[in-house]
Amino acid sequence: MVDAGPAFHPSPTALSGRDALATAFRPRSVAVAGVSVRPKSSFNGMRWFKLVRGYGIVERFYALNPRGGALRSGTPLYPSLRDVPDDQIDLVISVIPAHAVLDLLDQAAEKGVKVFHLVTAGFGETGLTERADLEAELQRRARAYGIRLLGPNCMGIHSPIGGVSWLEDADRTPGRIAMLSQSGANASEVVMRAESRGLRFSHVASYGNALDLNEADLIDYFADDPGTDIVLAYLEGIKEGRRFAPLARRLAARKPFAVLKGGGTEPGTRAVMGHTGSLAGAADVWAGVVRQTRLIDVATPDALLDLAVTAQRLAGVRGPRVALVGRGGGNAVLAADAVARAGLELPPLSDATRARLAEYLPPAGNSLRNPVDSDIAWDADGFLPALGIVGRDPGVDVVVLQANVDNLPTGGVATDAGFAEGLRDRLLEARDALSAPLAVVVRAPRTPGGVDLARRIHADMGRAGVATYDSVSAAAVALRGYLDWRAATGRSPAAR
């Protein structure tokens, strides 16, 4: 049985979804419940507390532990929220067992808490009746108190702008990409992998069981957020289908909105039920939602990042006509197949373009059609002129350059002194020399030195605003998705 709660029942007006999220993303005061000095404690809010303190943006922050005392730094541990010397707390982060949550919520009502984030799991997603009852009572009391809930069963907020996060190793530089995710693990993976490609985030929200604040509220918020240009999402179930569709359509009309939908198969649906307790929905229903809303449907976490790279760095691309430049006849054939399968075009280069290319690329061992298959090295004198000729062909909208990071046809390997810097500088020169947008595919490395260099090239190019991908297929699929979104929303190419 669940206790009916204390006699104290204030009835303040709850914040709207937008205002609640604005508070969660940029709180002035935060209390973290479940901060333990035991580093191996399974329930420990120390991660959230240390990050709030470390960012140095939140004005007032408090650590709660029923034993009281202090942290090694001298920071006091308050036995309860009632002991906190503050009459107004914007955000409470609960990292305590489920059985203790209702008492904490009662205390939050006394402190005028606006948003209550539950890292705490063990509610309806367990499938147990008593845990579902506990979740229902949590929802009932929060509504009575006018407190908005984020979660339960979620990592919560990563906001470099607001100084709140669960990601200990994340770059703290704010960006202009937002993400909403039912899964904290998936959100963590996307954010951390994004850093190696030079992508940064404005706000990220993991919302778990979505007992109160859900994907519709987040979509509504991000549609008008002036600090967000691109929105990514990982969704399992949709709590408010009727509300979701028009809001998603409104967001997609304004900003690229890429969604990875989990639970599209029968086994995936079963996994969703055990993860967040959501109803994932049939694949054909989701396909209809995609058509109605004009969101960009993607298949993997990496595809989310590919779309963000494309929307952020290839916004000036005019159309679907691709010129492929690289090394290796068989690789050129497979790359051409990948471009065609994605629904892009690979037009033959004009006779004039091929004649000019022949001045730099001898016929033997090279193909001057499209793809351009050449053994010319990035440090050769003819590299930039040849690439520039391809990019100036009137039938080309984007040049996709495949970069080999292991070695050069003329000698030299990734571990040689100056190899990495030379490749990076040459690729940047190539970007600046082209009249058409440039996408760089960092071909799969074959050596340990190449693996390290590939990572560095992605990061360096990302910081310089160059679009990089792991494969031609990834680049082509992302470009097709972005062009389709632009056509559906009537967007023109951005000025270069």
N, C-alpha and C positions, 0 to 999 in steps of 0.2 A: 504493500500500500504506500501511496505517496501522501505525505503530510499536506494538509490543506493550506499551510502557510500562516504567518502571524496576522494579527489584527491590523497591522499597519498596511494600508492600501492607498497610497497617494494616486492621484489620477492626472498627472501632467499630460500635456499634449505631446504625443510622440513626434519626433522629427520625420519629415518626409524621407523617402529613400535617398534622394539626392543630397539632402542636408546631412543625413546620417553618414553617407559615404564621404562627403566633404569633411566631416568631423573625424572619421576613421583615418582618412588619408593625411590629414593635417591637424592632429589633436594638439591642444595646448597643455593638457594634463593627462597622464597615463598611470594606471596602477596595474602591476603584474602580480597575480595571485599564484603562489606555488613556486616561489623563488627559494631554492635550496642551496646550502653551502656544500652539499654532497654532490660532487661532479658526476657520479655515476647513477644518480637517482633517475628512475625511469620517467617520473613526472617532475620536470624541472623547468621553471619559467626563467631561469638564469639567462638562457639564450636571448629571449625577448627583452629582458631588462637590460642586459649589457649592451645590446644594440641601441635601444632607446637612449641610454646614457651616452654611448659612444658617438652617435651621430651629433649630439649636442644641439638639436633643433627644438625638441619638445621642452617647454618651459619648466614643467614640474612633473616629476616622476617618482613613483613609490613602489617599494618591494614588499610583498606580503608573505608571511610565513607564520603559522599558528604558534610556533615556539618563540617567536620574537627574536631578540638579540640584534646582531649586526653582521654585515658582511666584512670580509677582511679589509676592505677599503674604508671601513668605518660607517658605511651607509646603513641606516637603521632598517631593521626588518620589523614591520608592523604586524602584530598578531591578527588583526582583522582590518577590514576596510573602514570600520567605524573609528579606528584609532588614527587614521590618516589625518593630519592637520590641514585639511582642505575641504571646503564646503561644496565644491563642485569638481567632479572628475569627468572628463570628456569620454575617456575610453578605459574600460577594464579588459585585461587579457587574462583569461582563466586557463591555467595550466595545472588544474587540480583534478582529483578523481570525480567521476560523475555523481557519486552519492553526496558530495559536498557542494555541488553547484547551486542548489536552490537557496541555501543559506547565504551564499555569496551574492546571489541575485537580490535577495531581500536587503542585504546591506547596501548594494548598489542603488536600490531605490531610495534609501535614506540619504545617499550622497548625491542624488541628482544625476546619476550616470546617464549618458546619452546613448552610448553604444557599448554592447557587451559581446566581446569576441571569445568564442569557446574553441580553444585548441582541444579541449576535453572531448574525448570520444566515448563510445559505449552507450549510445542511445538507440534510436530506432533502426540504425543500420545493422545492429546485431541480430535482428529478427526475433528478439526475445520480447514477450508481452510486457513484462515488468519494466524493461528499458524503454519500450515505446510509450508506456504510461508516464514514465519520468520525463520523456521528451515532450509529451503533450502538456504536462504540468508546467514545465519550463516555458513553453510557448504561452500558456494561459497567463502565468504571472507576469511575463515580460510585457504582454499586451496591457494588462491591468496597470502596470507601473509606467507605461509609456517608454519602455526601453527597447531599442532596436537590437536585434541579435545578428551576429555574423557567425555562421557555423550551425550546429557544433561540428566537431570532427574536421577541423581545417587549420591550416597554418596561418591564415589571416592576411595581413597587409605587408607588402614590400613597397615602400614609398620613399625613395631617396629625397624627394622634395619635402616630405613631412617628417622624416627622421624616424620612421617605424619600419621594422623589418624582422624576418626570421632567418634571413640568409647571411650567415656570418662572413662568407668570403666574397660577397657580391661587391662589384664596383659601386661606389657611392655617388658617381656622377649621374645626375638626372638626364633622361633622354626624352623622346617624344613618341614612344611606343607604349601602349597600355596592354595589359593582359588580364582576362578573367578565367579562372580555372576551378573546376570542382575538385581537382586533385592538387594537393600541395606538392607532391613529388614531381608531377608533370610540370607544374609551374616552375619549380626549382630548376629542373633540367633545362627548360627553355631559357630561363634567365641566365644561367651559368654558361650554357653553350653560346648564347648570343654575344657574350662578352668577347669571345675569341674571334668574332666577326665584326667587332666594332659597333654593335647595337646596344643602345641603352634605353632604359624604361622610365616613364613618368610615374605610373602606378601599376601595381600588380595585386590582384585579390584572389586568394584561395578561399572558397566559401562552403566547401564540404556538403553537409546535408541540406543546406539552404532552408532552414526552418523558418526564417524570416526574410532577410535580405537575400536576393537571389540574382540569377543571371539577367533578368529583365531590369532590375534596379541598376545593375552595373552598366548594361548597355545604354540605358537612358542617361546615366551620368557621363559616360565617355563620349557620347554623341556631341555634347556641348562643352566638353572640357577643352579650354583653349591651349592647354599644355600637351595635348595628345593629337597626333596626326594619323596614327595607324593603330588598329585594335586587333589583337589576337585572342583566341578563345579555345579552351578545351572544355567541352560539354559532355556530360553523360545523359542525365535526364533533364527535361525542361519542366519547371514547376508551374509556370503560368503560360500555357501555349497561346491563348488568345492575346495576351499582352505581349508575349515575346515577338510574334511575327511583325506587327506594325512598328515596334521599337527597333527591331533588327533592320527592317527596311529603311527606317529613318536614319539609322547609323550608317548603313551601307551606302546611302545616297550622299553622305557627306565625307566619309573616310573609308579607305580600304578596310574591310572587316573579314578576316580569315578565321575559319572555324575548323577545328579537328573534333569530330564527333565520335565519342566512344560508345560501344554497345550496339554496333550495327549488325552484329551476328547473334545467333542464339547463345553460343558460349560467352560472347562479350556481354550480352544482356544479363546472364547469370552473374558474371563478375561484377557488373555495375551494382546489382542488388546487394552484394556482399561488401561493396566498397562504401557507397554513400546512401544505399537504400532507395535509389531513384528508379523510376521506370524509364528505361532508355528509349523505347519506341521503335517501330519498324523502320527498316531502311527506306522503303518506298515513301513513307510519310515524311522522312527527313529530306528526301530528294525533292518533294513538293515544297517544303519550307525553303530550301535553297533557291528554287526557281522563283518563289514569291518574293523573297527578301533581297535577292541579288548579293547575298554574302558570298564569299569565296570559300568553297569547300575544299579542304586539303586532307591528305591521308596519313601524315606522320608529323611528329614534333619538328623534325628538320624542315619539312615543307612549310610549316608556319614561319620559320626563320627565313627560308628562301623567299617567301612572299614579302616579308618585311624588308629584306634587302632590296628586292625589285622595286617595291613601291617607294622606298626612300632614295634609291640611287639610280634607278632607270626611269624615273618619272618623265623624262624627256623623250623617251623612245617613240618614234612616229607610228610604227606599225609592226607587222609580224614577219618582215623579210630579214632573214638572218644570213650573215656571212660567217662561215666557220673557218678558222685559221688554226692549224696545228701540225703535228708531226706524226707520221705513221699511217700508211694506207689503210690497214684494217681498222684502226681507230677512227679514221675519217669516215669510213663506211658506217660504223656503228653510231657515230655522232650524227650523221645525216639521218639515219633511221630514227634516232631519238627526237630530233627536231620535227620530223614529219609526223611521228606518232602523237606529239603534243599539239598538233594542229597549226604549226608555224610553217612558213615558207622558206625554201632554200633556192632562191633564184640563181640562174647562171649569171656569172659576171659578164659585163659587156665586152665586146671585142676591144674597145679602147682601153678598158681597165686591164685586160689580159696582156695587151701589147706593152703597156707601161710596166706591168709586173715582170715581164720577160727581161727587162733591163736589169732586174735585181735577182731573179730566180731563173737559173738555167733550166731548160726543158728536162734534162736528164735528172731523174730522181725527184722531180717536183711535179705537182699537178696545179695548174693555174685556173681551174674551173671554180666550182664552189661545192664542196670544201676546197680550200687552198691547203694542199698537203706539201709541206716544205721542211727541209732539213736546216733552214736558216736559223741560226742561234740568236738568242736575245741580245748578245753582246757583239753581233756582227754589224758592220756598217750599213748593210741593206735592210736591217730589221725594221726600223722606224719608217723609212720611206715606203717599203713594201706594204706595211700595215696601213699607212696613210692612204695609199692608192686604193686599197680594198674599201676603206671607210668612206672614200669619196665617190664610190660607184653610186649612180643615181637610183639603182634598184635595191640598195641596202639600207635597212633601218637600224640595225644593231650588229656590231661585230662581237663574236664570241671567240675569244682567244684561249686555246688550251695550253697551259704552262706546265712543262715538265720540271719538277723541282729536284730530281735526282742527279741529273747530269746534262752535259751539253754534247751535241753531236761532234763538236770540235775538240772535246776534252774538257776536263774540269768536273768536279762533283760537289754535292751539297755541302760537304764538310770543309771544302777549301776556304781559306781566308778570303773574305770579300765576295764570295759567291752570293750569299743571301742579300747583302746590301746592293750588289750589282743588279740582281734580278728585281728586287723591289724598286730601285730607282728607274730601271728600264721600263717596267710596267707602268709606273707613274708617268714617265715621258710618253709612253704609248697613249695613255688616256688623254693627255694634253694635246697630242698631235692629231687626234682623230676628230673629224667633224661629226661622226656618228657616235652614239653612246657605246661604251666598251663594257663587256662582261668578261671576267676572267674565270676560267675553270681551272682549278688547281688539281691536276690529274693525280690519281691515287698513287702515293709514293711507294717505292719498292725497297727502300733502305731506311735504317734508323735515322740517318741524317736527314733524309727526305721527309720523314714524318715530322721531325722537329721544325724543319724549314717550312713545310706546308702550314703548320699552325701559325708560324710567325708571319708568313705572307698573308694569310687570311686577316690576321690582326692589323698588320701594317696597312694593307689595302683598305680595310674597313675604316680605320681612323682617317684615311685620306678620302673617304667617300666613294671608293671603287666597289662595284658589285662583284662579289666572288662566290663561287659555288663549288661543290665537291664533284659534280658531274655535269655533262652536257644535258642529260635528261632532267636533272633537278633545275637547271637554269631554264630550260625550255618549258617545263610544266609551270614554273612560277611566272614566267613571262606571259604565257597564254592565259593563266588565271587573272593576272593583272590587266592585260589588254581587254579581256572579256568584261571585267568589272568596269573598266573605263568606258567601254562602248555602251554597257547597260545603263550607266549613269550620265552619259553625255559629256564626259570629261575630255578635255583636249590635252595634248602633251604639254608638260611643264616646260618653261623656258630653260634652256641650258645655260 
